Structures are given as C-alpha cells and as structure tokens.
Amino acid sequence: MNGSITYGPMGRFISALAIISAFIGSLQASGMLNLLPPKYSWLGLVVTAAGLLIAGFSERLQGGASNKETRIAAQQSDSKNEIEAANK
C-alpha cells in the first residue's frame, strides 16, 4: 500500500476534504447555505454524494481506516518509511 495517494497522510487529507465538501454540499442542498442560485440547488446533492463516495472509497483503499489493526499497521509503516527516508 505504500506510495498510494489514498494511503497515509495524503489519504487522510483527501478523506477530510471530501467529508468537508459533503457537509458544505448538504448545507447547500438543504437551503441553509446559499452559495448558488436556486436554479443550481441540485448541485448541493451532487457534491454531497461525491464527497461521501470519495471519503468512503478512500477509506476502503486504506484498508478500512476505522479498523484498529489497520491503523496500527499504517502507523508502523509510516514510521518505517520515515526511518528509511532519513537513512538515505
């Protein structure tokens, strides 16, 4: 899994960004946030769906980041990569 953009810090960043965009999209779709004219209100639902899909897909590629064993393995891999990078 090392080197994948959906794994490690970049994967966490992508997931967080997708969740934030889904939240903003849901606010737009519910009418609580008026960033777009009413004609384009459907875009809020699309952004919400896309954000949740990307977040879920990213976590799935990370091996289920909510799984404790996966988080431990990821931390060990990150630590190993840092040591290898420092030794180069």
Summary of the structure (lengths in Angstrom):
residues: 88
radius of gyration: 17.1
end to end distance: 20.7
largest distance: 56.8
contacts: 241
relative contact order: 0.16
helix: 75%
strand: 0%
